[in-house]
Amino acid sequence: MPGDNLNIYEETARLYEKHQGKIVDMARELGIARTTMQSRVETARIKGYIEEIVRIEDDRDIRTVYLKPNYKIYQRHKPKGETLKVLAIGDCHDGLDIPDKTRFHAMGRYAANHSVDHIVQIGDFTSMDSMSSHEPNWTIKGQSKPSFKDEVASFSDALAAFDEGLGGYQTTKHVTLGNHEDRIARFVNNNPELAEFVYEKIYELLGDFGWSYSPFGEFYFIGDVGFTHVPLNQMGKPYGGAHSENAIARDSLHDIVYGHTHKRVAKTFPKIGHDLITVVNLGCALPEGHIEDYAKHSVTGWSYGVYDLTIRDGKIKEHSWIPMDTLLRDYT
């Protein structure tokens, strides 16, 4: 029996190196559950079969990446003759209050059926209410916040449902982290001793399912189209107002896709010099009609669905809105 266990941990270490630590790929190769694979990896680490160098001794790196976003407006090269299809997904706000993960499966299936070249989730993928600073932990409402462990488990289920919908289809997947994921950075800033544990649980989970990510406030570019959760002004604050897209287009030299407000907008603005700027707000990818607690006593006008974007010669040429109820009807 001890010999069998030894072989298991040696095999785990070999797979860990082969797949660069991606738990989902390791589990898929062995045909076992991701949680089982994760348990084997953790045990192999404890027993010394897996050794890693964790570079967290200089917390300035953490602050630079997660706590001090820099907003830059500049023009990028527009590749000629290239056409790309992008499934652009607005705020999802996964959490314990929405246990049904069907919408994530439907989004993955849509991406596979339409052979998209990129999937971009615009941030607030998960709500991270456990780390909200709006309700202090010592208050009655604060005591009712979900646990971090349960939120991570819920998010894992959401990512697994998306992966199942993809059905093995391989494409680029990226998250532009939102203000709700940024709650993690603010929490860690106040509790630096937990940095390694907290970051590993969330960001390693994204990596396990093949998602790359960029910090809150930064742009992720496909051609000359910049994707970000919400553009930040010169003061480092989100552009606001009833028609914030007008100010965003005024200040930008490239097309912009964003989220945050949960209200979809798709507008094209002419620029002097015979150029056009397209600004798209993705609305949200919550279940149809779902309102988050913080907005239940306000007029929302939220839009529920996803966008299918066509980027040609580095610019947005087409944008199709797929309502959430249509997505669920056709892809579940």
BAZAMI-814858 format. One line per field, with one value per residue (C-alpha): residue number from 0; residue in one letter; x, y, z. Coordinates in Angstrom, 2 decimals. Example, Ala and Ser with C-alpha at 12.3 -4.5 7.8 and 13.67 -1.06 7.14 Angstrom:
residues 2
seq 0, 1
type A, S
u 12.30, 13.67
v -4.50, -1.06
w 7.80, 7.14
***
This chain:
residues 332
seq 0, 1, 2, 3, 4, 5, 6, 7, 8, 9, 10, 11, 12, 13, 14, 15, 16, 17, 18, 19, 20, 21, 22, 23, 24, 25, 26, 27, 28, 29, 30, 31, 32, 33, 34, 35, 36, 37, 38, 39, 40, 41, 42, 43, 44, 45, 46, 47, 48, 49, 50, 51, 52, 53, 54, 55, 56, 57, 58, 59, 60, 61, 62, 63, 64, 65, 66, 67, 68, 69, 70, 71, 72, 73, 74, 75, 76, 77, 78, 79, 80, 81, 82, 83, 84, 85, 86, 87, 88, 89, 90, 91, 92, 93, 94, 95, 96, 97, 98, 99, 100, 101, 102, 103, 104, 105, 106, 107, 108, 109, 110, 111, 112, 113, 114, 115, 116, 117, 118, 119, 120, 121, 122, 123, 124, 125, 126, 127, 128, 129, 130, 131, 132, 133, 134, 135, 136, 137, 138, 139, 140, 141, 142, 143, 144, 145, 146, 147, 148, 149, 150, 151, 152, 153, 154, 155, 156, 157, 158, 159, 160, 161, 162, 163, 164, 165, 166, 167, 168, 169, 170, 171, 172, 173, 174, 175, 176, 177, 178, 179, 180, 181, 182, 183, 184, 185, 186, 187, 188, 189, 190, 191, 192, 193, 194, 195, 196, 197, 198, 199, 200, 201, 202, 203, 204, 205, 206, 207, 208, 209, 210, 211, 212, 213, 214, 215, 216, 217, 218, 219, 220, 221, 222, 223, 224, 225, 226, 227, 228, 229, 230, 231, 232, 233, 234, 235, 236, 237, 238, 239, 240, 241, 242, 243, 244, 245, 246, 247, 248, 249, 250, 251, 252, 253, 254, 255, 256, 257, 258, 259, 260, 261, 262, 263, 264, 265, 266, 267, 268, 269, 270, 271, 272, 273, 274, 275, 276, 277, 278, 279, 280, 281, 282, 283, 284, 285, 286, 287, 288, 289, 290, 291, 292, 293, 294, 295, 296, 297, 298, 299, 300, 301, 302, 303, 304, 305, 306, 307, 308, 309, 310, 311, 312, 313, 314, 315, 316, 317, 318, 319, 320, 321, 322, 323, 324, 325, 326, 327, 328, 329, 330, 331
type M, P, G, D, N, L, N, I, Y, E, E, T, A, R, L, Y, E, K, H, Q, G, K, I, V, D, M, A, R, E, L, G, I, A, R, T, T, M, Q, S, R, V, E, T, A, R, I, K, G, Y, I, E, E, I, V, R, I, E, D, D, R, D, I, R, T, V, Y, L, K, P, N, Y, K, I, Y, Q, R, H, K, P, K, G, E, T, L, K, V, L, A, I, G, D, C, H, D, G, L, D, I, P, D, K, T, R, F, H, A, M, G, R, Y, A, A, N, H, S, V, D, H, I, V, Q, I, G, D, F, T, S, M, D, S, M, S, S, H, E, P, N, W, T, I, K, G, Q, S, K, P, S, F, K, D, E, V, A, S, F, S, D, A, L, A, A, F, D, E, G, L, G, G, Y, Q, T, T, K, H, V, T, L, G, N, H, E, D, R, I, A, R, F, V, N, N, N, P, E, L, A, E, F, V, Y, E, K, I, Y, E, L, L, G, D, F, G, W, S, Y, S, P, F, G, E, F, Y, F, I, G, D, V, G, F, T, H, V, P, L, N, Q, M, G, K, P, Y, G, G, A, H, S, E, N, A, I, A, R, D, S, L, H, D, I, V, Y, G, H, T, H, K, R, V, A, K, T, F, P, K, I, G, H, D, L, I, T, V, V, N, L, G, C, A, L, P, E, G, H, I, E, D, Y, A, K, H, S, V, T, G, W, S, Y, G, V, Y, D, L, T, I, R, D, G, K, I, K, E, H, S, W, I, P, M, D, T, L, L, R, D, Y, T
u 0.00, 2.74, 4.33, 1.06, 0.81, 4.42, 3.60, 0.54, 2.54, 5.36, 2.79, 1.15, 4.49, 5.18, 1.77, 2.17, 5.35, 3.91, 0.80, 2.54, 0.35, -3.02, -5.19, -8.03, -5.70, -4.08, -7.45, -8.65, -5.62, -6.25, -10.04, -10.61, -12.43, -10.66, -11.13, -9.46, -6.54, -6.29, -6.14, -3.34, -1.35, -1.69, -0.57, 2.34, 3.44, 3.35, 5.34, 7.95, 7.28, 6.37, 8.63, 7.89, 9.52, 6.86, 7.98, 6.00, 8.77, 8.60, 5.04, 5.72, 5.05, 1.62, 0.77, 1.95, -0.17, -3.30, -3.51, -2.24, -3.94, -2.64, -5.00, -3.33, -4.95, -2.96, -3.42, -2.26, -1.43, -4.50, -3.71, -5.03, -6.97, -7.56, -11.08, -11.72, -14.89, -15.14, -17.69, -17.79, -19.42, -20.50, -20.64, -21.67, -21.55, -21.35, -22.19, -24.01, -27.26, -27.31, -26.61, -27.79, -24.75, -26.71, -25.91, -22.17, -22.70, -24.77, -22.08, -19.43, -21.60, -22.34, -18.60, -17.91, -20.83, -19.82, -16.06, -15.13, -11.47, -11.56, -13.70, -13.44, -15.25, -15.24, -14.87, -17.06, -16.98, -17.53, -19.00, -16.56, -19.11, -17.07, -14.44, -16.80, -15.80, -19.24, -20.54, -17.97, -17.70, -18.77, -22.20, -25.34, -25.20, -21.49, -22.09, -24.37, -21.71, -20.78, -17.48, -14.53, -14.26, -17.87, -17.49, -14.40, -16.32, -19.21, -16.84, -15.14, -18.53, -19.23, -15.89, -16.44, -19.89, -18.37, -15.65, -18.26, -20.20, -17.06, -16.93, -13.19, -13.22, -9.95, -9.85, -8.30, -10.13, -9.41, -10.86, -10.38, -10.73, -13.48, -14.05, -15.54, -12.36, -10.45, -12.04, -9.45, -6.60, -8.04, -8.52, -4.97, -3.61, -5.05, -4.08, -0.75, 0.03, -2.82, -1.63, -0.26, -3.26, -5.95, -4.37, -3.63, -7.23, -8.72, -6.11, -4.77, -8.36, -8.68, -5.43, -6.62, -9.48, -7.32, -8.29, -5.71, -6.46, -5.45, -5.65, -8.62, -8.25, -5.90, -6.77, -6.57, -6.22, -7.42, -6.22, -6.97, -9.97, -9.39, -11.32, -11.55, -14.08, -14.57, -12.36, -10.74, -10.37, -7.26, -8.13, -8.15, -11.93, -14.48, -16.11, -19.62, -22.88, -26.01, -24.15, -20.59, -19.93, -19.83, -16.97, -15.18, -15.36, -14.26, -11.07, -10.22, -8.16, -9.33, -12.51, -13.51, -15.53, -16.47, -19.11, -19.70, -23.02, -24.97, -26.65, -25.79, -24.79, -23.31, -22.45, -20.13, -18.59, -16.97, -13.52, -11.83, -9.63, -12.28, -11.92, -14.60, -14.56, -16.97, -17.87, -19.71, -21.03, -21.78, -24.65, -24.56, -24.61, -26.75, -29.90, -32.73, -34.32, -31.90, -31.07, -28.13, -28.97, -27.24, -29.55, -32.92, -34.39, -33.31, -34.34, -31.82, -32.66, -30.14, -29.56, -29.15, -27.19, -23.87, -22.33, -20.93, -18.34, -16.58, -13.22, -11.84, -8.67, -8.34, -11.72, -15.21, -17.16, -20.21, -21.86, -24.76, -26.67, -27.87, -30.40, -29.91, -33.29, -32.46, -29.04, -30.55, -33.29, -30.95, -27.82, -28.97
v 0.00, 2.57, 1.78, 2.58, 5.95, 6.72, 6.08, 8.33, 11.29, 10.76, 10.66, 13.80, 15.63, 14.53, 15.75, 19.00, 19.76, 18.61, 20.80, 23.70, 23.30, 23.44, 21.23, 20.90, 19.58, 17.17, 15.83, 15.51, 13.39, 10.96, 11.05, 12.03, 14.89, 18.25, 18.25, 14.84, 16.10, 19.24, 17.09, 14.98, 18.08, 19.54, 16.25, 15.95, 19.48, 18.57, 15.39, 17.31, 15.83, 19.26, 22.19, 25.70, 29.08, 31.56, 35.13, 37.17, 38.46, 41.90, 43.09, 46.06, 43.77, 42.93, 46.56, 47.52, 44.90, 44.89, 48.09, 50.89, 50.70, 53.06, 54.44, 55.04, 56.33, 55.64, 54.33, 50.89, 49.34, 48.22, 44.86, 44.84, 41.94, 40.18, 39.27, 37.98, 36.88, 37.71, 36.55, 39.52, 38.84, 41.50, 41.38, 37.88, 38.34, 34.66, 34.02, 31.82, 33.69, 32.31, 28.56, 27.72, 27.77, 27.07, 30.47, 29.71, 26.41, 28.22, 30.86, 28.19, 26.27, 29.42, 30.12, 26.58, 26.46, 29.79, 29.05, 32.36, 33.38, 35.07, 35.07, 38.18, 38.44, 42.09, 41.63, 41.17, 37.52, 36.78, 39.13, 38.42, 39.65, 37.99, 40.71, 43.65, 46.63, 48.26, 46.22, 45.87, 42.34, 43.40, 44.65, 42.51, 42.66, 41.97, 38.79, 37.52, 37.78, 34.47, 32.79, 33.18, 29.39, 29.03, 31.83, 30.15, 26.85, 28.60, 30.30, 26.97, 25.46, 28.39, 27.98, 24.22, 24.77, 27.16, 24.61, 21.88, 24.07, 24.54, 20.76, 20.71, 23.65, 25.56, 29.35, 32.33, 33.20, 36.40, 38.32, 42.06, 42.08, 44.32, 46.32, 43.24, 41.21, 44.30, 43.77, 41.01, 43.46, 45.91, 43.11, 41.84, 45.37, 45.43, 41.82, 41.28, 38.06, 36.40, 37.54, 34.20, 32.20, 34.53, 35.24, 31.57, 30.54, 32.91, 33.53, 29.99, 28.84, 30.99, 29.53, 25.99, 26.57, 28.30, 31.95, 34.72, 38.01, 41.68, 44.02, 46.25, 49.54, 48.22, 47.65, 44.29, 44.80, 42.77, 44.72, 48.37, 47.50, 48.04, 45.88, 46.97, 46.65, 50.39, 53.16, 55.35, 59.11, 61.17, 61.04, 57.24, 57.13, 55.41, 57.62, 58.34, 60.01, 59.02, 59.00, 58.23, 56.68, 60.19, 61.28, 57.96, 58.33, 61.97, 61.03, 57.81, 57.17, 53.56, 51.48, 50.56, 47.68, 47.86, 46.90, 47.94, 49.81, 46.68, 48.86, 47.96, 50.67, 50.45, 53.79, 55.01, 58.48, 60.38, 61.87, 64.68, 63.08, 60.73, 58.17, 56.56, 55.38, 52.62, 52.30, 49.19, 48.63, 44.93, 45.21, 42.22, 38.43, 37.84, 35.69, 37.58, 40.04, 39.37, 42.49, 42.57, 43.54, 46.91, 48.06, 46.63, 49.98, 51.91, 52.19, 49.97, 49.49, 46.64, 44.66, 40.87, 39.05, 38.85, 40.41, 38.72, 41.14, 41.08, 42.87, 43.53, 45.48, 46.12, 47.87, 46.80, 46.28, 44.35, 43.85, 41.49, 41.39, 37.98, 38.35, 36.00, 34.29, 33.59, 32.25, 29.89, 28.77, 27.92, 26.68, 24.57
w 0.00, 0.84, -2.52, -4.30, -2.55, -3.48, -7.15, -6.92, -5.63, -8.10, -10.90, -9.49, -9.49, -13.08, -14.27, -12.32, -14.23, -17.58, -17.32, -15.53, -12.47, -14.29, -12.14, -14.66, -17.38, -14.93, -13.80, -17.39, -18.35, -15.48, -15.86, -12.23, -10.50, -10.23, -6.46, -6.21, -8.28, -6.14, -2.99, -4.46, -5.39, -1.90, -0.32, -2.79, -1.79, 1.91, 1.28, -0.73, -4.18, -5.56, -4.83, -6.03, -5.65, -4.56, -5.21, -2.71, -0.50, -2.16, -1.63, -3.88, -6.85, -5.45, -4.93, -8.41, -10.11, -8.00, -6.00, -8.25, -11.65, -14.30, -16.92, -20.28, -23.46, -26.58, -30.11, -31.16, -34.50, -36.47, -38.16, -41.72, -43.18, -39.84, -38.72, -35.22, -33.47, -29.77, -27.22, -24.83, -21.46, -18.99, -15.18, -14.01, -10.22, -9.40, -5.77, -3.29, -3.93, -7.52, -7.16, -10.71, -13.06, -16.26, -17.78, -17.65, -19.46, -22.11, -22.66, -23.11, -25.53, -27.55, -27.85, -29.06, -31.51, -33.07, -33.05, -31.44, -31.48, -28.09, -24.96, -22.81, -19.48, -18.47, -14.70, -11.64, -12.66, -8.96, -6.35, -3.49, -0.94, 1.80, 1.34, 0.98, 3.10, 2.78, 5.71, 8.54, 9.90, 13.40, 12.17, 11.87, 8.08, 8.18, 10.17, 7.39, 4.66, 3.00, 3.79, 1.43, 1.20, 0.04, -2.52, -3.98, -4.22, -6.00, -8.45, -9.13, -10.01, -12.38, -14.17, -14.40, -15.97, -18.52, -19.31, -19.69, -22.13, -24.22, -24.56, -25.21, -27.63, -27.25, -27.49, -25.72, -22.46, -20.56, -17.60, -17.11, -13.34, -11.95, -8.79, -7.07, -7.68, -6.57, -3.15, -2.80, -3.33, -0.80, 1.75, 1.24, 1.56, 5.09, 5.81, 3.97, 5.84, 3.90, 0.45, -0.76, 0.46, -0.90, -4.29, -4.85, -4.18, -6.75, -9.41, -9.46, -9.87, -13.00, -14.29, -13.63, -16.05, -18.65, -18.01, -18.14, -16.41, -16.26, -13.24, -12.52, -14.40, -17.10, -20.76, -22.52, -26.27, -29.22, -32.23, -31.47, -29.26, -25.55, -23.06, -19.41, -16.60, -16.51, -17.95, -15.33, -15.67, -14.89, -11.19, -11.24, -10.81, -13.09, -15.70, -14.41, -15.33, -17.20, -20.53, -19.51, -22.92, -24.41, -22.15, -22.69, -26.48, -26.26, -24.39, -26.24, -29.37, -29.77, -29.54, -25.98, -24.54, -20.87, -18.29, -14.67, -15.08, -16.21, -18.89, -22.47, -24.92, -28.42, -30.02, -32.76, -32.49, -35.37, -34.80, -36.68, -39.32, -40.75, -37.99, -35.84, -32.22, -31.15, -27.47, -26.24, -22.72, -22.30, -19.82, -17.49, -17.73, -14.65, -14.82, -16.51, -14.07, -11.21, -9.19, -6.81, -3.22, -3.38, -6.23, -5.20, -4.20, -7.29, -10.94, -12.69, -16.37, -16.42, -19.63, -19.44, -22.13, -23.97, -27.07, -30.17, -31.58, -34.94, -34.95, -38.41, -39.20, -35.47, -35.10, -34.03, -37.25, -35.99, -32.61, -31.98, -28.70, -27.48, -24.63, -21.69, -22.11, -25.78, -24.82, -22.26, -24.64, -27.51, -25.73, -22.77
***
